[in-house]
Amino acid sequence: MYDFLISLAESLVKHGFSISSAAAIIFLVLKQRKTKKRLKKYLPFLFQDDSEVKEYIHNQQVIMRNQEMILKEMGLEPCLAPTLEINSMESATNLNRFYSSFWGTITSARDAKKSTEWRNSKMAKKKLKFDPGHGGTDPGAISAYGKEKVFVLMLAQKVAALFKGHKYIEISFTRTGDTYPSLTDRVAQAEREKVDGFISFHANSASDPAANGTETYYSRANSKAFAEIMHKHIKSATKLRDRGVKTANFQVIKQTTMPAILLEIGFISSHIDGPLLFDPTFQDAVALSIAEGICEYYGVPYKEEAAEEVKKKVMEFKINLDNKKVEQGVLIDGRSYVPATMLQHHLGHRIFWDNQNKILDIYKDGEK
């Protein structure tokens, strides 16, 4: 240790606080820790004379300016380094400020890259695996109102239909017909396809016909937020007893690695829930709530996107007759629609509406 201090003092006396002395101090510290080889690999300029140091720093400044332009293009403010006129007597303080600024710029660029990657990941199309429970030889719960395997497939298909052509959500199924994939196979499908989320659809059952309500299950910590958001939407749609969000070790939500939940929409055995589960209006409401919950969890639009698509396909236009505006028309998907009364009034046609057969009959005087 004393040898190190003596060497350090000699370096300060010999070089003062120039860039070379700063480099020498760093060199001695790292040499004391037997990392000279690593230092030479990552900071080669410490082993060169001042003219080479000046050229090296100049090159770093050029790189920093390029990074500054990139960061400004991304709407970020970089940590700028001052322009240094390097000479052998430059203070160690200025050198330290330069490298701190350079590190700050690199850190800003790294953070900007992470921010961009996060944004792209957040808005990229999300793949979800829908798992209608049971199927095939396994009917699930059965009551006078129907079979669980039938209900869950109908509901899952209704939710998927709401995402047809959706920009950010893509749905696939563990089964699309009356088949029975094993629980292991359902997990394997989700893992193989690297989906972003997994939803297993079920209906509950109990020996007590008074048991009823909606509940949502998850198994792993990375699924809790998904379960809570989905349950919030579904219970609002079912308006049944709120049985809450619970944990359980069901295989399909335990052995998958992506956020995975199991929905128990209601009790098929209940005289309250049972009839509702097979009511088309009830199913439509629940399907919509599930779709909205998915969009909220993944941070993507649902209603807004649908409205934007309609807006692009519908356009109003003016109808001129003899250079005078007479009516307003509508263009929908490239097809023009004009008021029938205009044909009657301006073109001398007659109109007959057949309400029973839903036919609009347009003809000239004397044709009928």
TORZAPA-272598 format. One record per residue (C-alpha): residue in three letters; x, y, z. Coordinates in steps of 0.25 Angstrom, whole numbers, plus 5000, padded with zeros to 4 digits. Example, Ala and Ser with C-alpha at 12.3 -4.5 7.8 and 13.67 -1.06 7.14 Angstrom:
<atoms>
ALA504949825031/SER505549965029/
</atoms>
This chain:
<atoms>
MET500050005000/TYR501250095004/ASP501850074990/PHE500550114983/LEU500450244991/ILE501950274988/SER501650244973/LEU500450334973/ALA501150454980/GLU502350434970/SER501350444958/LEU500650564963/VAL501950644965/LYS502450594952/HIS501250624943/GLY500350724951/PHE498850714948/SER498950694933/ILE498150594925/SER499450504926/SER499450514941/ALA497950484942/ALA498250364933/ALA499450324941/ILE498650324954/ILE497550234949/PHE498550144943/LEU499250134957/VAL497950104964/LEU497549994954/LYS498949944954/GLN498849924969/ARG497649844967/LYS498349754956/THR497349804945/LYS498349864935/LYS498049774924/ARG496549804925/LEU496949954926/LYS497749944913/LYS496649874906/TYR495549974909/LEU496350104911/PRO497450094901/PHE497650244900/LEU498250234915/PHE499450174909/GLN499650274898/ASP500350414898/ASP499550544899/SER499350564884/GLU498750424883/VAL497850464894/LYS497350594888/GLU497050514875/TYR496250404883/ILE495450514890/HIS495150584877/ASN494650454871/GLN493750434883/GLN493250584882/VAL492850544867/ILE492050424872/MET491450504883/ARG490950614873/ASN490350494864/GLN489650444877/GLU489150584880/MET488450594866/ILE487850454868/LEU487350484882/LYS486750624877/GLU486050544865/MET485450454876/GLY484950574884/LEU485950554895/GLU486950654902/PRO488250594903/CYS489350624913/LEU490250714905/ALA491750704907/PRO492550844906/THR493550854894/LEU494950844900/GLU496250904895/ILE497150794900/ASN498550824903/SER499550764912/MET499150854924/GLU497650834923/SER497150814937/ALA496650674943/THR495350744946/ASN495050784932/LEU495450644928/ASN494450584938/ARG493350674934/PHE493550634919/TYR493450484922/SER492250504932/SER491550574920/PHE491950464910/TRP491450364920/GLY490150444922/THR489950444907/ILE490150294905/THR489150274917/SER488150364910/ALA488250294897/ARG488150154904/ASP486850204911/ALA486350254898/LYS486550124892/LYS485850054903/SER484650154902/THR484550124888/GLU484549974889/TRP483549984901/ARG482650074892/ASN482749984880/SER482449854889/LYS481349924896/MET480649954882/ALA481049834874/LYS479949734871/LYS479649644883/LYS479349504882/LEU478349434891/LYS478049284892/PHE476549264896/ASP476349124903/PRO474849084903/GLY474848984914/HIS474548834913/GLY474048784899/GLY473848654892/THR473648544902/ASP473748644913/PRO472448724914/GLY472848794927/ALA471648834936/ILE470248794931/SER468948844936/ALA467548864931/TYR467948994924/GLY469148924915/LYS470548874915/GLU471748954919/LYS472548914907/VAL471548974898/PHE471349104906/VAL472849134907/LEU473149114892/MET471949204888/LEU472449314897/ALA473949304893/GLN473549314878/LYS472649434881/VAL473849504887/ALA474749464876/ALA473749524866/LEU473849654872/PHE475349654869/LYS475249614854/GLY476149714846/HIS476649774859/LYS477949854858/TYR478549814871/ILE477849684876/GLU477949544869/ILE477249424875/SER477449274873/PHE476749154880/THR477149034887/ARG475948974881/THR474949024870/GLY474048904870/ASP473448794879/THR474848734882/TYR475648704895/PRO477148754895/SER477748704907/LEU478148814918/THR479648784915/ASP479348814900/ARG478648944903/VAL479848994911/ALA480748944900/GLN479949014889/ALA480149144897/GLU481549124899/ARG481949084885/GLU481249204879/LYS481849304889/VAL480549374891/ASP480449494900/GLY479249444908/PHE478349324911/ILE476849324915/SER476149194919/PHE474649204918/HIS473749124928/ALA472449124935/ASN472349084950/SER471448974956/ALA471048934970/SER470148834977/ASP469448954984/PRO468549014974/ALA468649144982/ALA470149164978/ASN470349264968/GLY471249384963/THR472449414955/GLU473849394959/THR475249404952/TYR476449314955/TYR477949334953/SER479149254958/ARG480449334956/ALA480849474960/ASN480949524946/SER479449494944/LYS478849574955/ALA478649704948/PHE478049634936/ALA477149564945/GLU476749684953/ILE476449764940/MET475649654933/HIS474849624946/LYS474449774947/HIS473849774933/ILE473149644934/LYS472449664947/SER471949794942/ALA471349724930/THR470749594937/LYS470249674949/LEU470249544956/ARG470849524970/ASP472249564971/ARG473149454976/GLY474349524974/VAL475749494968/LYS476449374974/THR477649294972/ALA477649144969/ASN478649044963/PHE477849004950/GLN478848944941/VAL478549034929/ILE478849154937/LYS479949104946/GLN480849034935/THR480749144925/THR481749264926/MET480949374920/PRO479849454927/ALA478749344929/ILE477449344935/LEU476249254936/LEU474849314936/GLU473649254943/ILE472549344937/GLY471349284945/PHE470749154951/ILE470149064941/SER469448994952/SER468849124958/HIS467349154955/ILE467849304954/ASP469149284946/GLY468749164937/PRO467749224928/LEU468549344926/LEU469749274921/PHE469049224909/ASP468349354906/PRO468949414894/THR468749564899/PHE469449524912/GLN470549454904/ASP470749584895/ALA470849674907/VAL471849584914/ALA472649564901/LEU472749714899/SER473249734914/ILE474349624912/ALA474749704899/GLU474849834906/GLY475549774918/ILE476649714908/CYS476849844901/GLU476949924915/TYR478049824920/TYR478849834907/GLY478649984906/VAL478049974892/PRO476850044886/TYR475549974884/LYS474350064882/GLU475150174876/GLU475750084865/ALA474450034861/ALA473850184860/GLU475150224852/GLU474950114842/VAL473450154840/LYS473850294838/LYS474850264827/LYS473750184819/VAL472650284820/MET472550424813/GLU471450524810/PHE471350594797/LYS470550704790/ILE469550664779/ASN469350774768/LEU468250784758/ASP468450884747/ASN469650944755/LYS468750964767/LYS468950884780/VAL467650814782/GLU468050704792/GLN469050634801/GLY469550494798/VAL470450394805/LEU471550314800/ILE471750184807/ASP472850084803/GLY472850144789/ARG471350134787/SER470550264786/TYR469250274793/VAL468250384790/PRO466850424796/ALA465750354789/THR464850484790/MET465850554781/LEU465550454770/GLN464050484772/HIS464150634772/HIS465250664763/LEU465250554753/GLY463750544752/HIS463750394757/ARG462750334766/ILE463050254779/PHE462350134785/TRP462850074798/ASP462449924801/ASN462549914816/GLN462149764816/ASN463249724806/LYS464249844809/ILE464249884795/LEU464450034790/ASP463750034776/ILE464150154767/TYR463450184754/LYS463050284744/ASP461650334742/GLY460850244732/GLU461750124735/LYS460850064746/
</atoms>
